[in-house]
């Protein structure tokens, strides 16, 4: 059975050390001009606890965006699993999985058994404003020790998943602000 091409970003599946996976609260600048979808990688902007969408090959990743809440310009409390670009609001809270030991499931462009343990980056893909879910997927394994944001841990063990195009993999961050050492050298 062929794998399905339906990227969904990074979806938390567990913690490397067996602990709980927890969301942390950050913020987003009012009128921030880029959509951030559930499952997208974010980084700190350098302004307090504000986060922004992180680009592929980013070395200071904070974690994975999972939703937000804010008070809109009409005074209504809003909860969304994505940040709509250019939204004006107050009391903005971004929910982020920021623990570098969190393991995520992610679709890949292609995955072979030899790719397990290698570093990969991601393509942002196209998120959905209907579902709020990211279009991010992992791309391009590399055998080097730096320059990529994620490390492939294993193929997701499910009957509907196999090595090849659009395989789903478990990944962890290799480049993360809470990991020490050289860029891309982190991860477990």
Backbone as ProteinMPNN parsed JSONL, in Angstrom:
{"seq_chain_A": "XXXXXXXXXXXXXXXXXXXXXXXXXXXXXXXXXXXXXXXXXXXXXXXXXXXXXXXXXXXXXXXXXXXXXXXXXXXXXXXXXXXXXXXXXXXXXXXXXXXXXXXXXXXXXXXXXXXXXXXXXXXXXXXXXXXXXXXXXXXXXXXXXXXXXXXXXXXXXXXXXXXXXXXXXXXXXXXXXXXXXXXXXXXX", "coords_chain_A": {"N_chain_A": [[0.84, -1.18, 0.0], [0.613, 2.173, -0.874], [2.096, 5.075, 0.628], [0.304, 7.906, 1.903], [0.156, 11.178, 0.59], [-0.094, 13.647, 2.599], [0.736, 16.057, 4.29], [1.224, 17.235, 7.682], [2.623, 18.811, 9.374], [4.626, 19.017, 12.361], [3.833, 16.69, 14.747], [3.303, 16.136, 18.12], [4.391, 13.176, 19.788], [5.485, 11.983, 21.979], [7.875, 11.855, 24.715], [11.381, 11.789, 24.853], [12.652, 10.961, 27.218], [10.61, 9.716, 28.469], [8.883, 11.241, 29.945], [6.149, 13.605, 30.506], [4.613, 15.344, 27.777], [4.486, 18.732, 27.333], [2.764, 21.836, 26.868], [3.929, 25.188, 26.503], [3.533, 28.658, 27.328], [3.823, 31.404, 25.185], [4.109, 34.454, 23.309], [2.658, 36.383, 20.602], [3.337, 38.995, 18.39], [0.978, 41.59, 18.041], [-0.725, 41.968, 14.99], [1.197, 40.545, 13.607], [2.535, 39.474, 10.575], [2.368, 36.947, 9.295], [0.987, 33.749, 8.632], [0.824, 31.247, 11.136], [0.786, 27.928, 11.475], [-0.755, 25.095, 13.144], [1.602, 22.829, 14.136], [3.739, 23.956, 12.867], [7.182, 25.069, 12.936], [8.584, 27.294, 15.282], [10.359, 30.295, 16.302], [12.025, 32.4, 18.724], [11.576, 35.946, 18.637], [13.252, 37.846, 19.639], [12.135, 39.885, 20.948], [11.0, 40.073, 23.927], [8.832, 37.47, 24.826], [7.853, 36.891, 22.344], [6.979, 34.946, 19.488], [7.811, 33.757, 16.184], [7.304, 32.489, 12.863], [9.591, 29.969, 11.987], [12.243, 29.594, 9.693], [13.292, 27.019, 7.362], [16.413, 25.391, 7.933], [16.987, 26.976, 10.056], [18.748, 27.787, 13.03], [18.125, 28.337, 15.647], [15.748, 27.204, 16.724], [12.71, 27.233, 18.562], [10.531, 25.594, 19.113], [7.431, 23.807, 18.537], [4.549, 25.182, 17.246], [1.245, 25.161, 18.533], [-1.207, 26.341, 18.715], [-3.333, 29.194, 19.545], [-4.546, 31.899, 21.632], [-6.452, 34.858, 22.007], [-7.59, 38.262, 22.487], [-9.772, 39.737, 20.337], [-10.172, 42.618, 18.079], [-12.769, 43.394, 18.545], [-13.228, 42.795, 21.134], [-13.717, 40.159, 21.76], [-12.97, 36.921, 23.075], [-10.799, 34.727, 21.502], [-10.055, 31.491, 20.294], [-7.768, 29.591, 18.505], [-6.331, 27.105, 16.328], [-4.392, 27.996, 14.692], [-2.403, 30.885, 13.828], [-3.795, 33.625, 12.349], [-2.498, 35.556, 9.747], [-1.668, 39.004, 10.149], [-3.496, 39.559, 12.174], [-5.044, 41.605, 14.548], [-4.817, 42.065, 17.941], [-5.126, 41.656, 21.544], [-3.644, 40.532, 24.653], [-2.377, 38.184, 23.712], [-1.666, 34.809, 23.408], [0.57, 32.299, 22.624], [0.719, 28.871, 22.127], [3.17, 26.521, 22.654], [5.137, 23.663, 21.987], [7.986, 23.338, 23.53], [10.056, 21.801, 24.531], [13.147, 20.35, 23.96], [13.42, 17.618, 23.964], [11.156, 16.443, 23.087], [9.476, 14.162, 21.025], [8.41, 14.007, 17.667], [5.938, 13.238, 15.177], [6.197, 13.189, 11.672], [5.564, 13.802, 8.25], [7.611, 12.723, 5.533], [9.512, 13.703, 2.589], [10.652, 11.581, 1.269], [11.747, 8.443, 2.55], [14.23, 6.194, 3.574], [15.488, 3.112, 4.982], [18.169, 3.534, 5.562], [18.197, 6.198, 6.202], [17.517, 6.577, 8.827], [18.527, 8.071, 11.788], [19.853, 10.113, 10.524], [20.259, 13.63, 9.668], [17.765, 16.0, 8.825], [15.982, 18.587, 7.08], [13.198, 20.847, 6.792], [10.355, 21.515, 4.713], [8.206, 24.19, 4.405], [5.733, 23.889, 3.191], [2.194, 24.139, 2.43], [0.016, 25.478, 4.585], [-3.314, 25.029, 5.997], [-5.97, 27.255, 6.077], [-8.478, 26.515, 6.635], [-8.51, 24.12, 8.197], [-6.463, 24.773, 9.901], [-4.109, 23.415, 10.105], [-0.661, 22.672, 9.651], [1.391, 22.508, 6.649], [3.879, 21.517, 6.662], [6.688, 19.392, 5.991], [9.247, 16.881, 6.292], [12.437, 16.994, 4.684], [15.094, 15.719, 2.612], [17.683, 13.891, 3.612], [20.85, 13.972, 5.303], [24.205, 13.069, 5.754], [26.027, 14.418, 7.234], [27.083, 16.313, 10.194], [25.919, 18.699, 10.897], [23.812, 21.599, 10.211], [21.16, 20.97, 9.633], [17.768, 20.882, 10.794], [16.343, 18.782, 12.087], [16.409, 15.439, 13.461], [16.143, 12.175, 12.275], [14.499, 9.63, 13.929], [13.119, 7.149, 13.683], [11.155, 5.033, 11.505], [7.675, 5.508, 11.559], [5.891, 3.079, 13.24], [3.415, 1.611, 11.783], [0.73, -0.108, 10.165], [-0.148, 1.221, 7.864], [2.022, 2.595, 6.868], [5.142, 2.877, 5.278], [8.613, 2.525, 4.291], [9.749, 4.835, 1.818], [8.324, 7.096, -0.621], [6.664, 9.808, 0.935], [6.678, 8.724, 3.494], [6.038, 8.379, 7.017], [7.771, 9.631, 9.789], [9.392, 9.423, 13.006], [10.75, 12.177, 14.608], [13.223, 14.319, 16.138], [14.296, 17.485, 17.491], [17.323, 18.719, 16.169], [18.561, 21.094, 16.007], [18.085, 23.534, 18.23], [17.123, 26.028, 20.561], [17.43, 25.317, 23.214], [19.259, 23.316, 23.282], [22.664, 22.368, 23.682], [25.917, 23.106, 22.303], [27.313, 22.768, 18.965], [25.586, 24.007, 16.07], [23.086, 21.892, 14.865], [24.247, 19.714, 16.022], [22.952, 18.776, 18.176], [20.147, 17.085, 19.652], [18.828, 13.779, 20.117]], "CA_chain_A": [[0.0, 0.0, 0.0], [1.405, 3.398, -0.976], [1.886, 6.099, 1.65], [-0.521, 9.026, 1.477], [0.772, 12.5, 0.632], [-0.964, 14.537, 3.355], [1.561, 16.594, 5.37], [0.495, 17.783, 8.826], [3.565, 19.476, 10.27], [5.195, 18.188, 13.425], [2.786, 16.306, 15.707], [3.97, 15.516, 19.265], [4.0, 11.793, 20.062], [6.05, 11.51, 23.237], [9.087, 12.48, 25.248], [12.504, 10.858, 24.792], [12.934, 10.425, 28.55], [9.416, 9.067, 29.001], [8.053, 12.178, 30.717], [4.99, 14.192, 29.839], [4.795, 16.388, 26.772], [3.721, 19.873, 27.84], [2.759, 23.103, 26.15], [4.348, 26.377, 27.231], [2.917, 29.869, 26.793], [4.632, 32.494, 24.648], [3.22, 35.468, 22.744], [2.845, 36.765, 19.203], [3.097, 40.433, 18.247], [-0.256, 41.967, 17.365], [-0.577, 42.274, 13.561], [2.265, 39.761, 12.983], [2.027, 39.361, 9.213], [2.559, 35.62, 8.7], [0.234, 32.659, 9.247], [1.56, 30.184, 11.826], [-0.171, 26.83, 11.563], [-0.513, 24.038, 14.112], [2.609, 21.919, 13.621], [4.855, 24.728, 12.322], [8.308, 25.369, 13.817], [8.69, 28.718, 15.612], [11.551, 30.787, 16.967], [11.83, 33.661, 19.43], [11.882, 37.08, 17.766], [14.183, 38.761, 20.286], [11.317, 40.871, 21.649], [10.293, 39.377, 24.989], [8.511, 36.066, 24.544], [7.185, 36.788, 21.042], [7.463, 33.935, 18.552], [7.555, 33.947, 14.761], [7.543, 31.296, 12.063], [11.013, 29.712, 11.744], [12.557, 29.113, 8.344], [14.134, 25.826, 7.275], [17.827, 25.645, 8.197], [17.106, 27.855, 11.206], [19.536, 27.111, 14.059], [17.655, 28.65, 16.995], [14.343, 26.811, 16.827], [12.159, 27.191, 19.914], [9.642, 24.45, 19.252], [6.34, 23.621, 17.59], [3.329, 25.941, 17.534], [0.096, 24.268, 18.605], [-2.446, 27.108, 18.746], [-3.243, 30.485, 20.227], [-5.76, 32.56, 22.098], [-6.267, 36.301, 22.064], [-8.794, 39.088, 22.477], [-9.768, 40.429, 19.043], [-10.441, 44.058, 18.118], [-14.15, 43.601, 19.025], [-13.276, 42.428, 22.541], [-14.073, 38.745, 21.902], [-11.9, 35.953, 23.31], [-10.72, 33.831, 20.348], [-9.151, 30.345, 20.375], [-7.532, 29.032, 17.173], [-5.144, 26.253, 16.249], [-3.384, 28.678, 13.877], [-2.383, 32.346, 13.919], [-4.076, 34.232, 11.053], [-1.629, 36.693, 9.452], [-2.155, 40.38, 10.293], [-4.517, 39.673, 13.202], [-4.821, 42.61, 15.584], [-5.426, 41.603, 19.173], [-4.432, 41.877, 22.809], [-3.552, 39.331, 25.49], [-2.104, 37.099, 22.768], [-0.902, 33.691, 23.959], [0.92, 31.247, 21.669], [1.007, 27.612, 22.809], [4.325, 25.952, 21.953], [5.89, 22.541, 22.542], [9.349, 23.872, 23.452], [11.034, 20.89, 25.121], [13.916, 19.746, 22.873], [13.365, 16.158, 24.055], [9.872, 15.986, 22.565], [9.53, 13.463, 19.743], [7.297, 14.381, 16.811], [5.699, 12.515, 13.934], [6.244, 14.109, 10.546], [5.681, 13.197, 6.92], [8.851, 13.028, 4.826], [9.371, 13.644, 1.134], [10.929, 10.163, 1.058], [12.525, 7.91, 3.658], [14.771, 4.839, 3.436], [16.019, 2.604, 6.249], [19.486, 4.146, 5.774], [18.008, 7.576, 6.658], [17.324, 6.609, 10.274], [19.69, 8.64, 12.46], [20.412, 11.243, 9.787], [19.674, 14.948, 9.85], [16.921, 16.487, 7.736], [15.344, 19.876, 7.291], [11.783, 20.785, 6.458], [9.759, 22.432, 3.758], [7.021, 24.724, 5.08], [4.502, 23.44, 2.552], [1.079, 25.084, 2.469], [-0.928, 25.199, 5.66], [-4.722, 25.206, 5.667], [-6.728, 28.175, 6.924], [-9.733, 25.837, 6.969], [-8.267, 23.221, 9.331], [-5.432, 25.347, 10.767], [-2.994, 22.473, 10.209], [0.529, 22.958, 8.859], [1.744, 21.687, 5.496], [5.299, 21.21, 6.817], [7.14, 18.004, 5.895], [10.705, 16.741, 6.352], [13.07, 16.783, 3.372], [16.518, 15.596, 2.371], [18.606, 13.429, 4.642], [22.249, 14.333, 5.104], [25.01, 12.273, 6.673], [26.889, 15.305, 8.011], [26.711, 16.492, 11.593], [25.336, 20.008, 11.179], [23.138, 22.289, 9.129], [19.771, 20.551, 9.448], [17.048, 21.127, 12.037], [15.696, 17.618, 12.695], [17.073, 14.138, 13.346], [15.203, 11.062, 12.092], [14.654, 8.581, 14.942], [12.671, 5.858, 13.146], [9.92, 4.978, 10.739], [6.513, 5.315, 12.428], [5.469, 1.676, 13.058], [1.978, 1.429, 11.552], [0.487, -0.885, 8.942], [-0.376, 2.098, 6.706], [3.224, 3.399, 6.667], [6.29, 2.075, 4.836], [9.689, 3.305, 3.696], [9.485, 5.293, 0.462], [7.753, 8.437, -0.73], [5.654, 10.252, 1.902], [6.725, 7.947, 4.743], [5.959, 9.138, 8.275], [8.913, 9.324, 10.653], [9.545, 10.108, 14.285], [11.902, 13.072, 14.556], [13.484, 15.226, 17.267], [15.085, 18.644, 17.066], [18.786, 18.682, 16.201], [18.915, 22.494, 16.22], [17.077, 24.033, 19.157], [17.788, 26.984, 21.46], [17.692, 24.71, 24.526], [20.315, 22.295, 23.156], [23.981, 22.977, 23.705], [26.862, 22.622, 21.298], [27.284, 23.325, 17.62], [24.326, 23.904, 15.34], [22.852, 20.595, 14.227], [24.905, 18.647, 16.749], [22.101, 18.367, 19.28], [19.208, 16.009, 19.425], [19.216, 12.499, 20.724]], "C_chain_A": [[0.883, 1.24, 0.0], [1.071, 4.351, 0.171], [1.082, 7.252, 1.064], [0.248, 10.331, 1.6], [-0.21, 13.47, 1.281], [-0.188, 15.101, 4.539], [0.726, 17.282, 6.45], [1.423, 18.494, 9.803], [4.185, 18.494, 11.236], [4.113, 17.954, 14.472], [3.461, 15.613, 16.887], [3.446, 14.11, 19.529], [4.566, 11.26, 21.371], [7.297, 12.278, 23.619], [10.177, 11.428, 25.285], [12.751, 10.19, 26.142], [11.712, 9.779, 29.197], [8.528, 9.973, 29.825], [6.864, 12.67, 29.905], [5.415, 15.227, 28.811], [3.894, 17.545, 27.18], [3.856, 21.088, 26.932], [3.238, 24.218, 27.071], [3.729, 27.588, 26.544], [3.967, 30.895, 26.392], [3.658, 33.54, 24.13], [3.543, 35.671, 21.269], [2.555, 38.255, 19.137], [1.776, 40.668, 17.525], [0.078, 42.406, 15.939], [0.614, 41.554, 12.922], [1.749, 39.268, 11.641], [2.197, 38.006, 8.526], [1.672, 34.598, 9.407], [1.209, 31.726, 9.963], [0.541, 29.077, 12.072], [0.224, 25.835, 12.643], [0.436, 23.023, 13.487], [3.791, 22.622, 12.982], [5.938, 24.945, 13.377], [8.373, 26.878, 14.019], [10.018, 29.013, 16.294], [11.184, 32.039, 17.749], [12.253, 34.804, 18.519], [12.955, 37.995, 18.346], [13.461, 39.887, 21.012], [10.493, 40.137, 22.698], [10.072, 37.918, 24.653], [7.782, 35.896, 23.224], [7.831, 35.716, 20.182], [7.087, 34.328, 17.138], [7.827, 32.627, 14.057], [9.037, 31.167, 11.785], [11.196, 29.168, 10.328], [13.342, 27.811, 8.429], [15.583, 26.257, 7.412], [18.042, 26.675, 9.293], [17.872, 27.116, 12.301], [19.04, 27.38, 15.472], [16.152, 28.391, 17.136], [13.921, 26.758, 18.284], [11.303, 25.95, 20.113], [8.555, 24.458, 18.205], [5.086, 24.325, 18.088], [2.137, 25.003, 17.528], [-1.236, 25.004, 18.677], [-2.258, 28.409, 19.491], [-4.605, 30.922, 20.739], [-5.439, 34.042, 22.219], [-7.623, 36.985, 22.164], [-8.742, 39.891, 21.186], [-10.17, 41.888, 19.194], [-11.873, 44.392, 18.543], [-14.309, 43.234, 20.492], [-13.652, 40.982, 22.797], [-12.839, 37.892, 22.158], [-11.948, 34.935, 22.167], [-9.706, 32.73, 20.639], [-9.013, 29.78, 18.965], [-6.34, 28.09, 17.225], [-4.148, 26.796, 15.233], [-3.499, 30.185, 14.094], [-2.655, 32.897, 12.527], [-3.204, 35.481, 10.849], [-2.373, 38.012, 9.619], [-3.273, 40.544, 11.32], [-4.103, 40.721, 14.228], [-5.544, 42.128, 16.837], [-4.603, 41.995, 20.381], [-4.42, 40.567, 23.586], [-3.303, 38.084, 24.637], [-1.204, 36.051, 23.416], [-0.698, 32.661, 22.852], [1.286, 30.006, 22.47], [2.053, 26.846, 22.002], [4.869, 24.749, 22.716], [7.362, 22.915, 22.41], [10.418, 22.972, 24.065], [11.811, 20.195, 24.001], [13.925, 18.217, 22.902], [12.009, 15.595, 23.632], [10.095, 15.317, 21.214], [8.259, 13.804, 18.974], [7.154, 13.386, 15.667], [5.642, 13.542, 12.823], [6.272, 13.319, 9.247], [7.017, 13.612, 6.32], [8.571, 13.109, 3.324], [9.626, 12.208, 0.68], [11.824, 9.692, 2.204], [12.946, 6.482, 3.352], [15.308, 4.402, 4.793], [17.362, 3.246, 6.58], [19.387, 5.583, 6.284], [17.806, 7.682, 8.17], [18.628, 7.069, 10.936], [20.284, 9.845, 11.762], [19.677, 12.537, 10.118], [18.882, 15.329, 8.61], [16.454, 17.902, 8.063], [13.881, 19.732, 6.937], [11.461, 21.785, 5.371], [8.468, 22.893, 4.416], [5.724, 24.231, 4.463], [3.439, 24.525, 2.611], [0.118, 24.661, 3.564], [-2.355, 25.5, 5.217], [-5.39, 26.187, 6.622], [-8.097, 27.6, 7.273], [-9.55, 24.952, 8.2], [-7.287, 23.813, 10.342], [-4.181, 24.504, 10.87], [-1.896, 22.824, 9.206], [0.649, 22.047, 7.642], [3.208, 21.285, 5.531], [5.56, 19.722, 6.663], [8.661, 17.986, 5.863], [11.257, 16.419, 4.968], [14.557, 16.546, 3.51], [17.4, 15.155, 3.515], [20.024, 13.842, 4.282], [23.065, 13.556, 6.128], [25.974, 13.113, 7.488], [26.379, 15.49, 9.431], [26.133, 17.856, 11.898], [24.561, 20.525, 9.98], [21.706, 21.882, 8.868], [19.068, 20.588, 10.803], [16.496, 19.928, 12.775], [16.554, 16.376, 12.519], [16.003, 13.052, 13.258], [15.502, 9.995, 13.138], [14.258, 7.208, 14.407], [11.454, 6.05, 12.261], [8.775, 4.791, 11.736], [5.972, 3.911, 12.173], [3.949, 1.525, 12.989], [1.786, 0.658, 10.262], [0.324, -0.01, 7.693], [0.831, 2.973, 6.387], [4.387, 2.483, 6.308], [7.372, 3.013, 4.317], [9.322, 3.65, 2.266], [8.937, 6.711, 0.491], [6.658, 8.634, 0.31], [5.601, 9.414, 3.182], [6.618, 8.883, 5.941], [7.099, 8.666, 9.171], [8.752, 9.997, 12.001], [10.831, 10.901, 14.204], [12.018, 13.835, 15.87], [14.28, 16.407, 16.721], [16.567, 18.351, 17.186], [19.316, 20.086, 16.439], [17.785, 23.144, 16.994], [17.772, 24.944, 20.152], [18.107, 26.392, 22.83], [18.688, 23.552, 24.458], [21.653, 22.996, 23.121], [24.849, 22.408, 22.602], [26.666, 23.283, 19.958], [25.928, 23.117, 16.985], [24.222, 22.553, 14.667], [23.492, 19.428, 14.965], [24.053, 18.104, 17.879], [21.196, 17.217, 18.902], [19.715, 14.719, 20.034], [18.828, 11.355, 19.824]], "O_chain_A": [[1.811, 1.337, 0.803], [-0.071, 4.428, 0.624], [1.171, 7.537, -0.13], [0.919, 10.564, 2.605], [-1.059, 14.048, 0.602], [-0.413, 14.683, 5.675], [-0.337, 17.837, 6.172], [1.039, 18.75, 10.944], [4.262, 17.295, 10.967], [3.547, 18.903, 15.016], [4.13, 14.598, 16.691], [2.24, 13.865, 19.501], [4.162, 10.189, 21.825], [7.713, 13.217, 22.94], [9.933, 10.296, 25.701], [13.027, 8.992, 26.204], [11.775, 9.345, 30.348], [7.515, 9.521, 30.357], [6.611, 12.22, 28.787], [6.439, 15.894, 28.958], [2.688, 17.371, 27.353], [4.897, 21.332, 26.322], [2.982, 24.192, 28.275], [3.436, 27.561, 25.348], [4.877, 31.21, 27.159], [2.481, 33.506, 24.489], [4.558, 35.195, 20.762], [1.612, 38.726, 19.774], [1.489, 40.022, 16.517], [1.048, 43.129, 15.715], [1.013, 41.905, 11.811], [0.656, 38.707, 11.562], [2.171, 37.931, 7.298], [1.606, 34.576, 10.637], [2.294, 31.448, 9.454], [-0.443, 29.269, 12.787], [1.394, 25.742, 13.013], [0.134, 22.429, 12.452], [4.755, 21.965, 12.59], [5.645, 24.999, 14.572], [8.237, 27.649, 13.069], [10.702, 28.118, 16.791], [10.162, 32.67, 17.478], [13.179, 34.656, 17.721], [13.51, 38.828, 17.631], [14.098, 40.747, 21.621], [9.41, 39.634, 22.398], [10.996, 37.212, 24.249], [7.152, 34.863, 22.999], [9.054, 35.583, 20.141], [6.172, 35.121, 16.916], [8.502, 31.752, 14.599], [9.682, 32.139, 11.391], [10.387, 28.377, 9.844], [13.98, 27.528, 9.443], [15.936, 27.377, 7.041], [19.147, 27.194, 9.452], [17.66, 25.918, 12.483], [19.486, 26.72, 16.411], [15.397, 29.244, 17.603], [14.674, 26.297, 19.142], [11.35, 25.325, 21.173], [8.714, 25.031, 17.126], [4.625, 24.092, 19.206], [2.01, 24.154, 16.646], [-2.289, 24.367, 18.697], [-1.176, 28.7, 20.002], [-5.65, 30.403, 20.346], [-4.303, 34.428, 22.496], [-8.665, 36.366, 21.953], [-7.792, 40.639, 20.954], [-10.472, 42.346, 20.296], [-12.167, 45.542, 18.868], [-15.405, 43.346, 21.042], [-13.885, 40.606, 23.946], [-11.791, 38.1, 21.545], [-12.997, 34.352, 21.891], [-8.627, 32.998, 21.168], [-10.015, 29.519, 18.299], [-5.447, 28.249, 18.057], [-3.156, 26.132, 14.935], [-4.548, 30.692, 14.489], [-1.861, 32.679, 11.612], [-3.187, 36.366, 11.705], [-3.55, 38.125, 9.276], [-3.938, 41.58, 11.333], [-2.971, 40.729, 14.711], [-6.736, 41.821, 16.798], [-3.53, 42.586, 20.262], [-5.105, 39.611, 23.221], [-3.951, 37.055, 24.828], [-0.12, 36.364, 23.909], [-1.654, 32.207, 22.223], [2.087, 30.089, 23.401], [1.853, 26.559, 20.822], [5.042, 24.8, 23.934], [7.932, 22.827, 21.323], [11.585, 23.36, 24.11], [11.206, 19.516, 23.171], [14.395, 17.588, 21.954], [11.748, 14.404, 23.803], [10.815, 15.841, 20.364], [7.173, 13.881, 19.548], [8.131, 12.769, 15.242], [5.104, 14.635, 13.002], [6.931, 12.283, 9.159], [7.5, 14.717, 6.568], [7.533, 12.649, 2.848], [8.917, 11.681, -0.177], [12.58, 10.487, 2.762], [12.134, 5.661, 2.925], [15.555, 5.24, 5.661], [17.665, 3.478, 7.75], [20.383, 6.138, 6.75], [17.914, 8.773, 8.729], [19.697, 6.519, 10.67], [21.128, 10.536, 12.332], [18.625, 12.535, 10.757], [19.277, 15.02, 7.486], [16.534, 18.341, 9.21], [13.378, 18.617, 6.796], [12.183, 22.755, 5.142], [7.712, 22.071, 4.931], [4.707, 24.162, 5.152], [3.753, 25.697, 2.818], [-0.516, 23.61, 3.475], [-2.576, 26.145, 4.191], [-5.382, 25.98, 7.836], [-8.798, 28.149, 8.122], [-10.342, 25.024, 9.14], [-7.274, 23.409, 11.504], [-3.278, 24.833, 11.638], [-2.167, 23.218, 8.072], [0.081, 20.955, 7.61], [3.732, 20.768, 4.545], [4.781, 18.889, 7.128], [9.29, 18.963, 5.456], [10.649, 15.686, 4.189], [15.207, 17.091, 4.402], [17.825, 15.986, 4.317], [20.355, 14.037, 3.112], [22.631, 13.409, 7.271], [26.674, 12.582, 8.349], [25.372, 14.901, 9.824], [25.873, 18.155, 13.064], [24.638, 19.972, 8.883], [21.086, 22.412, 7.946], [19.692, 20.353, 11.837], [16.203, 20.023, 13.966], [17.324, 16.264, 11.564], [15.074, 13.015, 14.065], [16.629, 9.508, 13.225], [14.956, 6.22, 14.637], [10.812, 7.1, 12.274], [8.896, 3.991, 12.664], [5.631, 3.574, 11.039], [3.285, 1.335, 14.009], [2.609, 0.765, 9.353], [0.626, -0.454, 6.586], [0.689, 3.99, 5.708], [4.597, 1.449, 6.943], [7.091, 4.153, 3.948], [8.667, 2.868, 1.577], [9.064, 7.427, 1.484], [5.833, 7.749, 0.539], [4.583, 9.403, 3.873], [7.053, 10.033, 5.885], [7.358, 7.469, 9.296], [8.065, 11.011, 12.127], [11.87, 10.387, 13.79], [11.047, 13.978, 16.614], [14.859, 16.338, 15.637], [17.017, 17.798, 18.189], [20.395, 20.257, 17.005], [16.672, 23.292, 16.489], [18.903, 24.666, 20.551], [18.969, 26.913, 23.538], [18.932, 22.883, 25.463], [21.767, 24.1, 22.588], [24.549, 21.356, 22.037], [25.926, 24.26, 19.841], [25.209, 22.174, 17.315], [25.146, 22.115, 13.982], [23.304, 18.274, 14.579], [24.392, 17.083, 18.478], [21.456, 16.479, 17.952], [20.88, 14.599, 20.413], [19.071, 10.196, 20.159]]}, "name": "protein", "num_of_chains": 1, "seq": "XXXXXXXXXXXXXXXXXXXXXXXXXXXXXXXXXXXXXXXXXXXXXXXXXXXXXXXXXXXXXXXXXXXXXXXXXXXXXXXXXXXXXXXXXXXXXXXXXXXXXXXXXXXXXXXXXXXXXXXXXXXXXXXXXXXXXXXXXXXXXXXXXXXXXXXXXXXXXXXXXXXXXXXXXXXXXXXXXXXXXXXXXXXX"}
